[in-house]
Amino acid sequence: MLLSDFDFFLPPKLIAQKPKKERDASRMMILNRDSGDITHSSFREFPNYLHKKDALVLNNSRVFPARTWGEKGSAAIEFLFLRKIEKKTWDVLCRPAKKIRMGDEIVFSPDLKGQVIGVGTEGRRHLRFSSANVVEELNKIGYAPLPPYIKRKQNQLNMKNFDLARYQTVFARKRGSIAAPTAGLHFTKPLLQSIQAKGVKLAEITLDVGLATFQPVRKDLIENHKMLKETCSIEDQAARVINTAKSESRPVVAVGTTSVRTLESAGTKGQVQTGTFDTDLFIYPGFSFQIVDRLLTNFHLPKSTLLMMIAAFAGLDFVKKAYAEAVHQKYRFFSYGDCMLIL
């Protein structure tokens, strides 16, 4: 398939710069794959689409404040801390990258200084720090790692605290992500309680969102795209909930594309396996789903692997129709935007 098949027109004004005041106040588009119908609702109606013993799967990965600014001389450089390689060495993205060369010292704070020991492509650098307490210091100085289409400035301290709180799901537990599993941002604790009161079974899995989730596709033929790896895990209790639902022909409802990627990576003969593993699974039209029956997701970027996954699940033509309708109805797009439920 061609990359251009996954392009669509999106007015910039529909890209949400802030979430709704209340988490569960977003709009929700409903796609019914059996009937081909598209209807409009609100996320507060989401529990009405769940039934007793359905399995609702949540990604409980926690975002850490991975975005910050470092100084090289008088120049302020933006950094995104991707992952720890060794005790004192981190893989980072920097912008503008051309200013950061091998051997440079970068000062993030009086207690956090790093030296460039590796230079990669597309802004990647390896930094070695004098202290191993990098995450602790990022918790003091770091910002929420918002995607670049959400515009923030270094001196917007009022928005810093807001984003640190709101760019995080209420069920986040295990720190490790550099981007939020955004379909989960709509949930509130009372809404989750109402879902459980219906007898819906919750299953928490973990995928630490990394570069793979928002890695751009640069191949004209999408089949030639290679996904980067992300680490995910499924524990015994979650596997029991999911596998019981599959055995009883109850729907497994995935919250977000990261949950889908984890479940389908762990799927074997219609059941999920337990454990911690890396996945480079690329889901695009033609993929055969083993585990996921329904999907709650946000609206995704043109030409993105996330949009390709949605097209694999609901059909490319149906998704194109739904996205055109979303633009017409002025839905809010991307991380802080509205959501879509695919039945």
N, C-alpha and C positions, 0 to 999 in steps of 0.2 A: 504494500500500500504506500501511497505517496504522503509525504509530510504535509503537503498542501491540502490533503483531504480533511485535515483536522484544524484548519484555519477558520476563523469567523470574525465578523466585525463586532467590535465592542467599543462603545463610546467611553472615553476615559472617565467621564463623570459617574459612571456606574461602578467604578472600582472603589469599594468601601475603604475609607481612611480611618474610620473608627467603628467599633461595634455598636449595636443598639444599646441603649441605656440599661436594659434588662436582658440578660443572656438569652432567655427563651422567647424573646419578642420578635425573632426573625420570621420572615415569610418562608413557606415551604411549598415547593412545587412537587406534585405527585405524578409519577410516571407509572402507568400500568402497562406492563409489557404484554399481557394477554389481550387486552382490549385495544391497546394503542391510544388510550385516552390520556390527556394531560389536564390535570385539575390544579387548583390553587387553594392553599390552606395556610395555616400558621404552625410554627414548630410546637406550640403548646398543645396542638392536637395530635402530636406524634404518638403518645401512649394509646390512642384509639386505634392505631394500626398494629398494635401488638396484642397477643393473646397468651393465655396461661400456658406455661411450659415452652414458649418460644425462647430461643437463646439470643440475647443481645450482647454483642462482643464489643468491648471498649479497649482502646489502646491507652494504657496507664502511664506511658512514658512522660517524664517531666522535663520541661524546657529549662535550661539554665541560662543565665544572662551572658550569652556568648559573644555579644557585640560590644565593642568598646573602641576607644581611640588611643593610639600611641603616638609619641613624639619622636621624630628623628631630627635632632637639631630644633629648628623652629617650625618644621612642617608637621601638621597633624594628619595622621593616616588612620583610616577606618579599618578595623580588623574584625574578622569573624573566627572565633576559636572553634575548629571543627572536631578535633578529637585528640586525646592524649596518646602519644606514640610510646613514650617511655616515662619514667618517673618525673623528669623535668623537661621533657621535650613534647611540643605540641605541633600539630598540623593546623595551619591557619590560612584564611583568605585575607588579602589586603587590597585596599583601593585608595589611591592609585598605586598599582603594583610596581610601576616603572621606577618609583622612587626608593624601593626597598631592594638592596643588593646584598650579596654574600658578605658576612662579617659585620654588617650594620648593627648598632645597638639601638633598641627601641625601648623607650621609657613609658610605661603605662601608669605608674604611680611610684611614690617613693619606695614602696615595698614590692614592686613588680617590674623587673627589667629583664629583657630577653635579647639574645643575639641570634642573628640569622645564620643558620648552619646548613640550610638547604634551599635551593631555588627551583620551583616547579613551574608548570605552565598554568595559564589562565588565573594568575594571581595567587597561586599556592606557594606557601613558604613554610619551612620548618624553623621553629624558634626554640632555643634552649634557654631556660630560666635559671637564675641563681637560687631560687626557692622552689620547692615542690608544692607549695600551697597556692597554686594557680587558681583553682576553683574558688577557694575561700576569698581570694582577692577580687575575683570577678564578681562574686556576690556583693561586694562593696561598691565596685566602680562600673560594673557592666550594665548594659541595656538589654532589653528583650530583643532577640534576633529577628526582628520583623523583616519580611521580604522587601525588596527594593521598591516595589510599587506602592508601599505604604510610606509616605514621606514624613520623616522626622529629622530634626537637627540635633546636633550634639548638646546644645544649650537648652533644649526643651525639657527641663527637669520636671515640670508638672506632668508631662506626658510620659516621662520615664517610669514613674511609680504607677501610673494608670496602666501602661502596657505590661509591666512586670506582673500585675495582678490579672489582667484580662486576657493576655496572650498565654493562657494556661487553663487547662480543663480543671473542673472541680474534683475530678477523680485522679488527677496526676499524682504518682507516687515515686516512680523510679527515675532519678535524674539521668539524662543522657541525650536529650534531643536538642537540635539546633533550630528546630521549627516545630510549631504546635501541630498536633493532629487536629486540624481545624474543624472537622465535622463535630468533634466533641465539645467545642466551645459553646454550643447552644444549650447544653444541659445545665440544670441547677440541681442542687441536692434534693429539694422537695419534689422535683419532677422525677428524679431517679427513685425516690421513695414511693411515689405513686405507681411507677412502673413495676417495682418489686411487689407492691401490694396486690397487683393483678395476677401475681404468680409467674411473671416473666423471670427467667433465670439469667443473671448477669455473669458474664465471663470476662475477666480482665486478662488481656495478653499484653505483650510489650514489643514494640518496634521503636528503636531509637532513631528518630528521623534525622537523616544526614543529607549529604549532597545528592544522593541518588533520587530523592523525592522531587527535587526541583532542578535537576540536571537538564539542561536544554538538549533537544534532539538536533543534531547537525547533519544528519544523513537524509538525502532526498527520499530514499526507500527506508521506511521505518524499521523493516526487518533487519537492517544493518546496524541499528543502534545497539549499543552494549550498556546495560545498566551497571552502575556502581553497586558495591555491596553495602548492605545495612544489617545490623545485628538485631535479632528478634528472639523472643522466647515464649513458650507456652508451658505453664505449670500443670501439674496433675489435675487440680481442681477445675481449672478452666477447660481442660481437655475432656473431663468427664461431662461437663455441662454441654459442650458442643457435640460430642460424640453421641450422647444420649438423645439430643434433639435430632441428629441425623438418623439414628436408628429408629426413632419413633415418627419419622417424616414430619417433624416440626421445623418451622423456618429458622435458619441461622441468619440473624440480621447483623450485618457488619456496620459499625460506625466508622466511616472514613476509609479512604483508600489504603492507609497503612495497615488497618486491620485486615482488609482484603488480601494484601500482599503477604502478610504473616500467615493467614489461614490457608491460602492456596499453596504457599511454599511448604507448609507442613502437612498438606493433604496427601493421603495415600489410600486408595480404594474407598473413598468416601468417609474417611476418618482422619482426624488430625493426630500427629505424633507429638510427644512432649520433648522438651529440651531447649537448649540455647544454640542458635545456629546463625550463620550469615546467609543472606539471600541476595541474589542478583536477578531474581525473577522479573521478567518484562512481560506484562500482560497487555495485549493489543488484540484487535478483532481477529477471531478465529480461535482464541483461547477457550478451552473447555473447563468450566468451573466445576470443582468437586464439592466445595464446602459452602460457599456463600449463596444464600437464596434471595436475600434482600439487602439493599444498600442505602444508607444515609450518607450523603456527601455534599460538599459545597460546590460552587460553580468554579471551574478551573480555567487556567490560562490557555489561549490558543496554542496549538502545536505542542502541547505538553504530554508527557507520558501519563499523567493523571487523567487527562481527557481521553487518551487512547484506552485506558483501563475502563472508563465509564462507557465508551463506545463498544468495548468488548462485551460488557455486561448487558447493555440495553439495546445495542444495535446502532451503528453509525448514523443511519438516516433518522432514526427516532431521536437520537441525542441532538443532532443538528436542528431538528424541528423544535425540540424543547429549548435549546439555547436561543434560537431566534425568538421564541415566545418570551423567554426570560428578558431579552433585550427590549422587546416591545412593551412588556409589562413593567419595565424598569426595576427588575430585581437588582439587588446589590451583589457584586461579584467578589470572589476570591476570599482570602483568609478571614476577614472581618464581615463577610457578606452573608447572604441568605443561603438556604440549603435546598436540597432535592432528595426526595425519597423515591427509590426505584423498587417497585413491587413486582 
